Amino acid sequence: MKFGRVIDDQTVEQLRSALDNTIQEELTREDYSGLPPEFAFGHDRRGEDGSRPVRAIHQFVNMWKVSPEFAQVMHNPLITGAIRELMETQDIRLWHDQVISKPPGDNGHFACHHDFYFWPLDRPSMITCWLALDEATPENGCMHVVPGSHRDPRYQPITAELTEDLHLSPAPPGPGEPGSLYNDIRTWMPEKTKPVVLKAGECMFHHCLNWHLTPHNSTNNQRRAFVTIFMPDGARYKHDQSPNHPCTSYLHLADGAKMEGPNFPLCGV
């Protein structure tokens, strides 16, 4: 769902500058001992000859922990207000964030997928805010979604428990409609999805069961985005679903524990 503008041009520039500074630090960083463990996830590494790749990252996870400029985004009233309305709840927490970059000539098509089953959380109630830091177009790899796929059980794993107590209220398939499309949708290319074109400073929201992809950046321009993922207060940890997730593997959470505390802060308060 395209939402519109949530930050002004000055804030966009501040976030770009903070990201540039972080990338420059990563090009020479040798020691991660003073940083949250998940922050190093997704970074390029030195080659065997000791060389450092030109590109420092594919993504930064939990930028809010290392950059005050990015930490402010999780409290943006336009974003948190929309999340509360979509979730139909007052208290929301950050699950995690990430910066994702598609520079020209060094990126690829990100296959059609949905997020929930990669996360160690007990029920699919998370909503993602995808904030463009550059203009996002079909040519440079903007987000593409499959509208309504989060409500259609045909697109979910056959074993998924999509019950009426979840806020998404999944719609059952109609008479005569085909069975599971779970294996099929994972092969979909951009032509079968809907692009969400955004200007820098605009955002979109998508549910954690919504299928989405991003194609190759075929332009000569950057396509940077800041992704913040929110969950309702009271969400619980489900170890078996993603036992090695970088945001939780080092926390040693008990199965069924509430996702709370300083690693999962309340937002917009």
Rosetta silent file (secondary structure, phi, psi, omega in degrees, C-alpha in Angstrom):
SEQUENCE: MKFGRVIDDQTVEQLRSALDNTIQEELTREDYSGLPPEFAFGHDRRGEDGSRPVRAIHQFVNMWKVSPEFAQVMHNPLITGAIRELMETQDIRLWHDQVISKPPGDNGHFACHHDFYFWPLDRPSMITCWLALDEATPENGCMHVVPGSHRDPRYQPITAELTEDLHLSPAPPGPGEPGSLYNDIRTWMPEKTKPVVLKAGECMFHHCLNWHLTPHNSTNNQRRAFVTIFMPDGARYKHDQSPNHPCTSYLHLADGAKMEGPNFPLCGV
SCORE:     score description
SCORE:     0.000 S_00000001
   1 L     0.000  117.943  175.040    0.000    0.000    0.000 S_00000001
   2 E   -72.948  133.159 -177.031    1.495    3.316   -1.075 S_00000001
   3 E  -107.128  -44.423 -178.791    1.136    5.844    1.733 S_00000001
   4 E   121.722 -163.508 -172.856    2.905    8.987    0.569 S_00000001
   5 E   -76.957  131.455  179.570    5.411   11.452    1.968 S_00000001
   6 L  -126.278  -16.859  174.598    6.459   11.016    5.603 S_00000001
   7 L  -134.017  150.883 -177.549    9.804   12.867    5.776 S_00000001
   8 L   -87.153  175.702 -176.340   10.930   16.120    4.149 S_00000001
   9 H   -61.102  -36.880 -179.808   13.906   16.711    1.852 S_00000001
  10 H   -63.285  -42.198  179.772   16.123   17.865    4.714 S_00000001
  11 H   -68.206  -37.939  175.320   15.522   14.642    6.643 S_00000001
  12 H   -56.646  -46.840 -179.406   16.164   12.588    3.514 S_00000001
  13 H   -64.693  -36.891  177.797   19.543   14.287    3.157 S_00000001
  14 H   -63.558  -41.516  179.153   20.330   13.711    6.831 S_00000001
  15 H   -68.668  -40.681  176.561   19.618    9.998    6.472 S_00000001
  16 H   -61.054  -43.743 -179.541   21.670    9.748    3.293 S_00000001
  17 H   -64.385  -42.601  178.609   24.583   11.526    4.985 S_00000001
  18 H   -63.679  -38.371  177.247   24.365    9.276    8.050 S_00000001
  19 H   -66.578  -44.029  178.173   24.332    6.219    5.787 S_00000001
  20 H   -58.769  -42.139  179.408   27.329    7.481    3.804 S_00000001
  21 H   -64.026  -40.571  179.828   29.257    8.020    7.031 S_00000001
  22 H   -66.072  -42.037  178.990   28.408    4.522    8.233 S_00000001
  23 H   -61.344  -42.553  179.055   29.465    2.965    4.943 S_00000001
  24 H   -63.094  -38.166  175.959   32.817    4.760    5.084 S_00000001
  25 H   -63.117  -38.845 -177.849   33.360    3.458    8.601 S_00000001
  26 H   -69.578  -25.737  179.955   32.584   -0.071    7.435 S_00000001
  27 H   -65.557  -22.878 -178.678   35.180    0.093    4.668 S_00000001
  28 H  -119.918   -0.975 -175.211   37.923    0.197    7.290 S_00000001
  29 L   -67.856  135.609  176.234   36.288   -1.459   10.322 S_00000001
  30 L  -115.304  -21.047 -170.504   38.167   -4.380   11.831 S_00000001
  31 L  -129.232  122.391  178.285   36.404   -4.790   15.159 S_00000001
  32 L  -104.013    9.028 -172.765   32.662   -5.274   15.758 S_00000001
  33 L   -62.661  -26.454 -179.340   32.975   -5.923   19.501 S_00000001
  34 L   -94.277    8.136 -176.546   31.411   -2.595   20.430 S_00000001
  35 L  -117.892  156.980  176.474   28.427   -2.950   18.082 S_00000001
  36 L   -60.304  137.403 -174.948   25.242   -5.021   18.241 S_00000001
  37 H   -55.095  -37.039 -176.228   25.961   -8.456   16.699 S_00000001
  38 H   -69.357  -18.860 -177.561   23.165   -8.201   14.136 S_00000001
  39 H   -62.962  -29.663 -178.392   24.613   -4.993   12.699 S_00000001
  40 H   -81.481   -7.603 -178.050   27.357   -6.956   10.917 S_00000001
  41 L   -66.870  131.326  176.488   24.850   -9.262    9.206 S_00000001
  42 L    89.372    0.468  179.205   24.833   -8.905    5.405 S_00000001
  43 E   -81.084  148.490  171.300   28.124   -7.035    5.072 S_00000001
  44 L   -70.201  155.039 -177.932   30.648   -7.947    2.428 S_00000001
  45 L  -119.163  166.743  175.785   33.857   -9.440    3.762 S_00000001
  46 L   -63.481  147.420  171.552   37.524   -9.282    2.842 S_00000001
  47 L   -76.769  173.794 -178.772   38.722  -11.607    0.109 S_00000001
  48 L   -62.378  -26.833  179.616   41.391  -14.225    0.749 S_00000001
  49 L   -83.135    4.148  178.403   44.046  -11.790   -0.474 S_00000001
  50 L    87.399    0.720 -179.099   43.025   -9.334    2.244 S_00000001
  51 L   -75.294  150.812  176.253   41.335   -6.903   -0.139 S_00000001
  52 L  -100.067  128.291  177.650   38.199   -5.068    0.893 S_00000001
  53 L   -58.442  151.823  179.392   35.316   -5.121   -1.634 S_00000001
  54 L   -61.935  -36.752 -179.293   34.386   -1.741   -3.068 S_00000001
  55 L   -94.139  124.291 -175.557   30.878   -2.168   -1.711 S_00000001
  56 L   -79.441  -29.735 -171.638   30.762   -2.353    2.085 S_00000001
  57 E  -138.389  158.560  157.134   27.228   -3.650    2.518 S_00000001
  58 L  -104.252  -31.980  175.744   24.250   -5.398    1.063 S_00000001
  59 E  -159.988  154.906  168.603   22.252   -4.355    4.088 S_00000001
  60 E  -114.624  128.026  179.351   22.626   -2.898    7.560 S_00000001
  61 E  -101.886  133.625 -178.650   20.429   -4.454   10.241 S_00000001
  62 L    58.047   56.646  172.199   19.255   -2.336   13.180 S_00000001
  63 H   -59.369  -27.119 -178.022   20.681    0.976   12.057 S_00000001
  64 H   -60.991  -23.961 -178.942   18.679    2.523   14.895 S_00000001
  65 H   -80.386  -16.603 -176.398   21.217    1.111   17.346 S_00000001
  66 L  -120.747   -8.537 -175.950   24.170    2.854   15.711 S_00000001
  67 L  -137.509  113.874  179.035   22.675    6.003   14.146 S_00000001
  68 H   -63.167  -28.406  178.571   20.480    8.545   15.982 S_00000001
  69 H   -63.679  -42.357  179.160   19.251    9.872   12.630 S_00000001
  70 H   -76.505  -30.159  178.345   17.780    6.489   11.743 S_00000001
  71 H   -61.884  -30.451 -179.069   16.535    5.884   15.291 S_00000001
  72 H   -66.310  -26.335 -174.581   14.218    8.884   14.938 S_00000001
  73 H   -63.725  -35.707 -177.457   12.335    7.235   12.069 S_00000001
  74 H   -66.778  -12.524  178.766   10.733    4.587   14.288 S_00000001
  75 H  -108.903    6.453  178.589    9.015    7.411   16.192 S_00000001
  76 L   -57.988  121.762 -173.425    7.839    9.360   13.127 S_00000001
  77 H   -64.733  -29.881  177.257    4.190   10.192   13.948 S_00000001
  78 H   -68.217  -40.901  179.878    2.969    9.722   10.380 S_00000001
  79 H   -70.713  -51.949 -176.788    4.491    6.258   10.214 S_00000001
  80 H   -66.497  -32.872  176.589    3.531    5.097   13.707 S_00000001
  81 H   -63.968  -41.766  178.013    0.038    6.550   13.365 S_00000001
  82 H   -66.740  -40.037  179.482   -0.543    4.571   10.183 S_00000001
  83 H   -62.863  -43.946  178.922    0.857    1.396   11.767 S_00000001
  84 H   -60.085  -41.006 -179.716   -1.463    1.730   14.765 S_00000001
  85 H   -67.748  -41.963 -179.883   -4.438    2.142   12.472 S_00000001
  86 H   -67.009  -37.618 -179.782   -3.470   -0.813   10.295 S_00000001
  87 H   -84.118  -15.503 -176.968   -2.838   -3.043   13.315 S_00000001
  88 L    58.160   45.627  177.355   -5.836   -1.709   15.220 S_00000001
  89 L  -148.841  155.987 -176.472   -3.751   -1.415   18.363 S_00000001
  90 L   -88.724  -41.472 -173.524   -2.235    1.431   20.365 S_00000001
  91 L   -99.168  120.599 -179.250    1.082    0.010   21.547 S_00000001
  92 E  -127.446  151.654  179.038    3.578   -1.018   18.886 S_00000001
  93 E  -126.126  158.162  173.116    7.204   -2.104   19.016 S_00000001
  94 E   -83.201  126.302  171.639   10.056   -2.258   16.541 S_00000001
  95 E   -78.253  -61.304  168.011   10.908   -5.796   15.485 S_00000001
  96 E  -165.846  172.201  175.063   13.967   -4.628   13.574 S_00000001
  97 E  -125.783  171.549  173.790   15.062   -2.282   10.817 S_00000001
  98 E  -162.071  143.595  169.284   17.388   -2.530    7.848 S_00000001
  99 E   -96.606  128.397  178.865   18.946   -0.370    5.183 S_00000001
 100 E  -121.061  130.491 -175.030   18.856   -2.051    1.775 S_00000001
 101 E  -119.462  136.050  169.982   20.891   -0.701   -1.131 S_00000001
 102 L  -122.483   82.317  177.589   20.669   -1.389   -4.865 S_00000001
 103 L   -72.825  156.724  178.459   23.589    0.501   -6.395 S_00000001
 104 L   -63.077  135.350  173.441   23.920    0.493  -10.187 S_00000001
 105 L    78.059    1.386 -177.798   25.773   -2.479  -11.582 S_00000001
 106 L  -144.416   64.531 -177.066   26.105   -4.365   -8.275 S_00000001
 107 L  -168.171  179.160  179.248   22.756   -5.899   -7.405 S_00000001
 108 L  -156.312  177.639  176.030   20.240   -8.396   -8.640 S_00000001
 109 L   -68.634  128.014  176.856   16.629   -9.494   -8.779 S_00000001
 110 E   -98.462  116.548 -168.305   15.343  -10.351   -5.296 S_00000001
 111 E   -61.440  156.803  179.954   12.968  -13.282   -5.725 S_00000001
 112 E   -62.760  129.635 -175.546    9.289  -13.184   -4.829 S_00000001
 113 E  -159.191  168.503  164.583    8.870  -13.988   -1.138 S_00000001
 114 L  -127.924  165.410 -162.372    7.060  -13.070    2.042 S_00000001
 115 L   -96.246  -32.146 -163.353    8.685  -12.365    5.373 S_00000001
 116 H   -55.391  -43.522 -172.377    6.842  -13.919    8.287 S_00000001
 117 H   -77.089   -0.556  170.838    8.220  -17.465    8.096 S_00000001
 118 H   -94.645   -1.421 -174.042   11.789  -16.166    8.191 S_00000001
 119 L  -114.469  144.224 -179.461   11.140  -14.532   11.572 S_00000001
 120 L   -86.317   60.688 -176.745   10.975  -16.153   15.051 S_00000001
 121 E  -125.177  150.778 -165.219    7.591  -14.636   15.915 S_00000001
 122 L   -80.351  -21.938 -179.488    4.433  -16.387   17.013 S_00000001
 123 L  -152.842  151.779 -174.930    1.828  -14.955   14.648 S_00000001
 124 L   -79.664   78.891 -179.286    1.745  -12.956   11.407 S_00000001
 125 L  -123.303   12.722 -177.788    0.848   -9.538   12.760 S_00000001
 126 L   -87.529  147.152  177.606    3.908   -7.525   11.664 S_00000001
 127 E  -130.133  135.934 -177.442    3.754   -4.625    9.214 S_00000001
 128 E  -104.079  136.256  169.645    6.708   -3.187    7.316 S_00000001
 129 E  -103.403  120.294 -179.984    7.293    0.448    6.386 S_00000001
 130 E  -107.105  105.333 -173.031    9.455    0.713    3.244 S_00000001
 131 E  -103.212  121.973 -178.703   10.823    4.278    3.098 S_00000001
 132 E   -79.376  127.311  173.110   12.497    5.472   -0.103 S_00000001
 133 L   -98.466  -12.051  170.500   15.757    7.392    0.328 S_00000001
 134 L  -134.130  162.945  172.749   16.026    7.743   -3.455 S_00000001
 135 L   -56.960  132.081 -178.372   13.340    7.789   -6.101 S_00000001
 136 E  -113.597  120.209 -175.977   12.190    4.177   -6.482 S_00000001
 137 L  -132.131  166.129  175.117   10.999    3.089   -9.930 S_00000001
 138 L   -58.008  -30.879 -177.941   10.543   -0.197  -11.817 S_00000001
 139 L   -72.112  -31.354 -177.658   13.791    0.577  -13.644 S_00000001
 140 L  -107.417   12.752  171.935   15.921    0.897  -10.509 S_00000001
 141 L    94.307   40.998  177.036   14.353   -1.902   -8.474 S_00000001
 142 L   -68.250  168.448  177.066   11.401   -0.479   -6.550 S_00000001
 143 L   -65.877  136.283  173.057    9.216   -2.700   -4.415 S_00000001
 144 E  -120.357  135.117 -176.348    6.757   -4.882   -6.339 S_00000001
 145 E  -124.801  162.955  171.954    3.847   -6.506   -4.477 S_00000001
 146 L  -108.305   97.077 -174.469    1.114   -9.070   -5.067 S_00000001
 147 L   -56.067  133.957  176.713   -1.994   -7.176   -3.890 S_00000001
 148 L    79.558   -2.523 -175.846   -4.192   -9.148   -1.505 S_00000001
 149 L   -67.246  -22.595  179.298   -1.789  -12.072   -1.220 S_00000001
 150 L   -74.017  -16.902  179.951   -1.589  -11.647    2.567 S_00000001
 151 L  -102.706   -3.931 -174.179   -5.332  -12.386    2.820 S_00000001
 152 L  -105.957  110.845 -175.598   -5.438  -15.297    0.399 S_00000001
 153 H   -64.563  -16.181  178.016   -4.602  -18.671    1.996 S_00000001
 154 H   -63.937  -24.843 -177.328   -3.715  -20.124   -1.414 S_00000001
 155 H   -93.622    0.688 -178.573   -0.463  -18.131   -1.291 S_00000001
 156 L  -103.788  160.047  176.633    0.532  -19.301    2.189 S_00000001
 157 L   -54.445  145.564 -176.666    2.204  -22.568    3.205 S_00000001
 158 L   -58.353  -31.107 -177.931   -0.281  -25.433    3.359 S_00000001
 159 L   -85.531   -0.008 -175.897    0.491  -25.870    7.072 S_00000001
 160 L   -64.312  141.438  177.356   -0.098  -22.171    7.885 S_00000001
 161 L  -101.597   90.400 -179.779   -2.576  -21.426   10.671 S_00000001
 162 L  -101.855   95.899 -172.921   -4.543  -18.444    9.344 S_00000001
 163 L  -110.687  164.651 -174.573   -7.312  -18.012   11.870 S_00000001
 164 L   -66.587  -17.309 -179.016   -9.953  -15.370   12.471 S_00000001
 165 L   -77.846   -7.420  176.170   -8.254  -14.066   15.622 S_00000001
 166 L   -82.659  146.164 -173.433   -5.491  -12.556   13.483 S_00000001
 167 L   -67.817  -16.752 -177.818   -6.005   -8.940   12.525 S_00000001
 168 L   -78.936  -17.285  178.684   -5.658   -9.638    8.804 S_00000001
 169 L    47.851   70.616 -175.586   -8.880  -11.742    8.670 S_00000001
 170 L   -59.950  142.066  179.991   -7.813  -13.963    5.752 S_00000001
 171 L   -92.184  132.122  179.020  -10.371  -14.471    3.008 S_00000001
 172 L   -73.911  153.974  176.874  -11.095  -18.093    1.970 S_00000001
 173 L   -67.061  150.192  179.719  -10.833  -19.042   -1.700 S_00000001
 174 L   -79.837  170.318 -179.736  -14.079  -19.047   -3.667 S_00000001
 175 L   -59.756  135.935  176.288  -15.790  -22.089   -5.228 S_00000001
 176 L    81.044   -3.258  179.522  -13.878  -23.603   -8.105 S_00000001
 177 L   -77.258  153.894 -176.041  -10.667  -21.669   -7.429 S_00000001
 178 L   -66.826  165.410  178.974   -7.376  -23.590   -7.603 S_00000001
 179 L   -77.290 -143.045 -173.675   -5.664  -25.055   -4.577 S_00000001
 180 L   -59.093  134.050  173.548   -2.302  -24.034   -3.180 S_00000001
 181 L  -113.094   15.479 -174.425   -0.317  -21.495   -5.215 S_00000001
 182 H   -60.508  -45.613 -179.705    2.530  -21.411   -2.709 S_00000001
 183 H   -72.128  -33.995 -178.079    5.101  -23.053   -4.972 S_00000001
 184 H   -67.639  -46.285 -172.946    3.944  -21.135   -8.028 S_00000001
 185 H   -65.097  -25.718 -179.976    4.125  -17.635   -6.561 S_00000001
 186 L   -68.611  -13.738  178.475    7.739  -18.128   -5.527 S_00000001
 187 L   -99.586   -1.012 -174.296    8.673  -18.235   -9.225 S_00000001
 188 L   -65.146  143.754  176.029    6.817  -15.044  -10.169 S_00000001
 189 L  -105.982  171.427 -175.058    8.722  -12.326  -11.961 S_00000001
 190 H   -53.268  -30.237 -176.488    8.002   -8.565  -11.872 S_00000001
 191 H   -62.280  -22.530 -179.093    5.559   -8.785  -14.772 S_00000001
 192 H   -97.621    6.811 -177.762    3.044  -10.626  -12.553 S_00000001
 193 L  -122.423  176.231 -178.533    3.298   -8.125   -9.691 S_00000001
 194 E  -111.276  120.984  178.145    2.444   -4.462   -9.081 S_00000001
 195 E   -73.378  145.024  175.812    5.270   -1.890   -8.810 S_00000001
 196 L  -113.624   99.663 -177.282    5.064    0.709   -6.033 S_00000001
 197 L   -82.545  129.323 -177.614    6.695    3.863   -7.374 S_00000001
 198 E  -132.856  146.501  168.321    7.926    6.242   -4.673 S_00000001
 199 L   -89.442  159.081  176.553    9.717    9.556   -4.508 S_00000001
 200 L   -57.614  129.668 -177.230   12.462   10.066   -1.934 S_00000001
 201 L    97.575  -10.869  175.949   10.756   10.666    1.421 S_00000001
 202 E   -94.849  159.652 -179.592    7.650    8.656    0.525 S_00000001
 203 E  -137.596  167.443  171.696    6.829    5.257    1.984 S_00000001
 204 E  -134.250  160.936  176.507    4.671    2.212    1.511 S_00000001
 205 E  -121.474  143.996  171.219    3.400   -0.398    3.954 S_00000001
 206 E  -144.843  147.116 -179.321    3.068   -4.137    3.489 S_00000001
 207 E   -76.465  153.387 -174.585    1.893   -6.977    5.695 S_00000001
 208 L   -68.749  -10.939  174.404    4.326   -9.730    6.662 S_00000001
 209 L  -101.532   -1.204  178.876    2.330  -12.294    4.621 S_00000001
 210 L   -76.963  132.705  179.662    2.214  -10.132    1.509 S_00000001
 211 L   -80.524  140.025 -176.605    4.356  -11.443   -1.338 S_00000001
 212 E  -155.675  164.295  178.015    6.835   -8.996   -2.839 S_00000001
 213 E  -155.001  165.646  171.661   10.019   -8.723   -4.858 S_00000001
 214 E  -133.572  126.234  179.536   12.484   -6.130   -6.140 S_00000001
 215 L   -79.725  177.511  178.414   13.994   -6.356   -9.633 S_00000001
 216 L   -61.592  144.174  172.243   17.485   -5.465  -10.791 S_00000001
 217 L   -83.579  106.680 -176.578   18.554   -1.809  -10.787 S_00000001
 218 L   -98.205    9.774 -178.430   19.158   -1.177  -14.490 S_00000001
 219 L  -100.804 -178.761  175.435   19.860    2.567  -14.103 S_00000001
 220 L   -98.840   14.783 -175.328   22.972    4.576  -13.284 S_00000001
 221 L  -115.940  156.348  174.795   21.442    5.845  -10.027 S_00000001
 222 L   -68.379  152.036  168.551   21.338    4.626   -6.438 S_00000001
 223 L  -136.112   92.673 -177.849   18.215    3.013   -5.009 S_00000001
 224 E  -106.674  143.745  179.787   18.449    3.116   -1.221 S_00000001
 225 E  -141.723  148.784  174.627   15.628    2.323    1.170 S_00000001
 226 E  -114.303  123.755 -173.278   15.149    2.234    4.937 S_00000001
 227 E  -112.382  123.013  175.295   12.905   -0.549    6.157 S_00000001
 228 E  -118.899  131.336 -174.590   11.305   -0.528    9.606 S_00000001
 229 E  -115.744  122.250 -174.774    9.300   -3.536   10.747 S_00000001
 230 E  -109.266  151.732  176.211    6.739   -3.103   13.496 S_00000001
 231 E  -136.629  153.351  177.028    4.921   -5.613   15.682 S_00000001
 232 E   -70.191  145.539  173.931    2.101   -5.198   18.192 S_00000001
 233 L   -56.953  132.476 -177.677    3.087   -5.050   21.835 S_00000001
 234 L   106.333   -7.739  174.942    2.697   -8.577   23.210 S_00000001
 235 L   -59.345  146.463 -173.910    4.158  -10.454   20.236 S_00000001
 236 E  -120.460  154.817 -178.767    6.016  -13.550   21.392 S_00000001
 237 E   -78.017  132.956  177.354    9.192  -15.350   20.415 S_00000001
 238 L  -123.870   97.175 -169.402    8.826  -18.622   18.463 S_00000001
 239 H   -60.966  -46.562 -172.439   12.209  -20.283   18.424 S_00000001
 240 H   -64.021  -23.723 -176.025   11.577  -23.138   15.978 S_00000001
 241 H   -71.573  -34.186  178.521   10.407  -20.846   13.199 S_00000001
 242 L  -156.286   74.566 -171.469   13.786  -19.095   12.848 S_00000001
 243 L   -66.015  -18.874 -175.828   16.265  -20.307   15.484 S_00000001
 244 L  -114.046   22.878 -179.674   19.261  -18.503   13.964 S_00000001
 245 L   -61.588  132.999 -173.960   17.797  -15.096   13.201 S_00000001
 246 L   -62.985  -22.550 -178.641   20.593  -12.511   13.691 S_00000001
 247 L   -83.285  -11.654 -177.755   18.386  -10.211   15.790 S_00000001
 248 L  -128.956  -16.920 -171.874   17.578  -12.873   18.383 S_00000001
 249 L   -60.489  -29.601 -177.787   20.160  -15.665   18.222 S_00000001
 250 L   -92.823   -3.379 -177.082   22.450  -13.956   20.732 S_00000001
 251 L   -89.544  -17.517  178.005   19.662  -12.938   23.154 S_00000001
 252 L    55.565   49.574  179.690   18.878  -16.499   24.327 S_00000001
 253 L   -73.925  145.353  173.714   15.156  -15.818   24.610 S_00000001
 254 L   -75.879  142.084  178.127   12.876  -18.449   26.094 S_00000001
 255 L   -59.162  129.094 -178.034   10.367  -19.895   23.659 S_00000001
 256 L    90.520   -2.312 -179.907    7.116  -17.977   24.091 S_00000001
 257 L   -68.487  146.659  175.677    8.786  -14.975   25.736 S_00000001
 258 E   -68.022  141.196  176.653    7.324  -11.554   24.981 S_00000001
 259 L   -84.325   96.027 -175.493    9.332   -9.491   22.524 S_00000001
 260 L  -150.593 -176.791 -179.425   10.035   -6.509   24.736 S_00000001
 261 L    89.990 -173.937 -170.747   12.817   -4.618   26.455 S_00000001
 262 L   -64.816  -23.160  178.999   15.544   -2.390   25.005 S_00000001
 263 L   -78.597  -16.425 -177.904   16.106   -4.506   21.883 S_00000001
 264 L  -134.378   72.060 -169.934   12.455   -4.139   20.819 S_00000001
 265 L   -71.542  150.296  169.334   11.487   -0.599   21.847 S_00000001
 266 E   -63.830  143.887 -173.870    8.010    0.898   21.999 S_00000001
 267 L  -115.142  142.704  175.919    7.564    3.277   19.087 S_00000001
 268 L    73.973   25.386 -179.306    6.041    6.710   18.874 S_00000001
 269 L  -114.313    0.000    0.000    5.982    7.269   22.637 S_00000001
